[in-house]
Every structure is written in structure tokens, then in C-alpha cells.
């Protein structure tokens, strides 16, 4: 079962035994403590963990990351590129790193000057 932290929302199915999900969730919880990280969303087919600074924007951010994933999959399919590993979308002040990790999908929201390449390394280790 999941444990909810102060700004974190956990939605988890009881029968979920996804060790990759648990491992990535633990990595994201540590990454969340880094300067410049605004939060993250991690989801699988049966579970989700959301930890965002602006809890009033959870729905907007979830829709945004879902659209990024769907758009990326469409581009990959149309251009026969194989499989998406990560996508970085940058705005004026903020960027979001979206990653596919096995059957799990992670999105990390960060300030524009945060080092997203280090985030990728920490998630994949």
C-alpha cells in the first residue's frame, strides 16, 4: 500500500506488485528534494503517485503529461521510430521531462534551468 506525504497524492491498487513502479517512485521522491524540481507524476496501469508544488494544478498537469505521451506515441508511430524513452517540453520558465520506464510513465516538472539529463540518469539507475 502507498503512503501519502504532505503534498503527495497516492492512488494504488492493492494487487499491484510492480517492483519497477516502487523503485521509480522511490527515485522520484528523492529527486523531488532537489533544487529546481517542482514535482512529479508517476503512473502505471493500476497505480499513480502525484507530488506537485501547485496542488491546484494537478488535473491540468495530468492532462498535459497525458497529451505529451499520446502525441509522442503518435509521432513515433508515424515515423516508425521505435519506442519513446524520454521527451522534454520546455516553456518560458518551466519544463517537463516525460519518460517511459517499462510499463510506467513518469513526468518531472522543473524550473527551466534544472539539469534534466541528471534527472534521467537518476531515474534509470
N, C-alpha and C positions, 0 to 999 in steps of 0.2 A: 504494500500500500504506500501511497505517496504522503509526504509531509508538507504542509503549506507553510511557507515563510511569510514574513510581513507583507511584501509586495508580490508574492508569488501565488499563482493560481495553479492547482494541480488537478487534472482530470485523468483518472486512471481506471482501467478495467481490472477487476480483481484477478482474472485469469491470465493477465499479461505477464509473461515470463521473458520479455525481451531484454537480454543482458546488454545488447548494444545500446538500447534506449537508456538503460540505467547508467551505463558508462558515459555516454554523451551528456546525459543530464548532469552528472557529477562534474564533468569538464566544464559545461556551460555555467554551472553555479560558481565555479572558481573564476572563470573568465569574467563573469558579471562583476566581480570585485575590482577589476582593473579600471584604471582611469580612462575615461572616454567611452566606456561601454554603457549604453542606455538601457539595455535589456535584451531579452531573447524570447523566442517561441520555439519549442521543440514538440513535434508531433509524430505519432505513428498511426497506424490504422485503428488502434484501440486506446491510445493514451495521448495526453498533451500536458505540457508544463509551460506556463507563461509567467515571465518575470520582467515587467516593464516599469520604467520610472513613471511614465504617464499612464496610470491605470485607466483613465477615462478614454484612452485611445486604443484599448485592447481590440475592440471589434474592427476599427479601421486598419490597424496594423496586421491583424489576422487576415483580413480581406486582401490587403496589399501583398503580403507574402504568398498567399494562395494564388493570386493573379500572376505574380512573378514566376512561380513554379509552373503554372499552366502555360504561360507564354513561352517560357524556356523550353518546355517539353514540345510545344508546337514547332518552334524554330529547329530544335534538334531533329524532330521527325521530318520536317520539310527538307532539310539539308542533309539528312542521313549522317548525322554527326556522332551517333552512338549513344552515350549516356551523359547526363549532366552531373558534374561533380560540384561545381560552385558557380554562383552568379553574384556579381557585385553591382548594385544600383546606387548611384551617388546623386544626392540632391545638393542644394545650395549649402546647407550646414550639417546635414546628416547623411549617413549611408547605411545600407542594409546588405549584409552578406547572407546569401541563402545557399544552403548546402544539402545535398542528398547523401545520406550516410546509411547504406544498406536500405532497409525499409523505412527509415526515419528521415524526417525533413526538419532541418534547423535553420532558423533565421536569427541573426545577431544584429541588433540596432546599435549604431555607434556614431560618435561625432566624426566629422569628415576627416580630421587629422589622425584618427586612430589607425594603427597598423593592422589592417585586415589580414595580411599574409601571416602574421604571428597568430592570429585567431585560428586560421585554417590549420596551421601546424599543431596548435594545442588541442584542437578538436580531434584531429586524426591520429594523434599519438596514443 
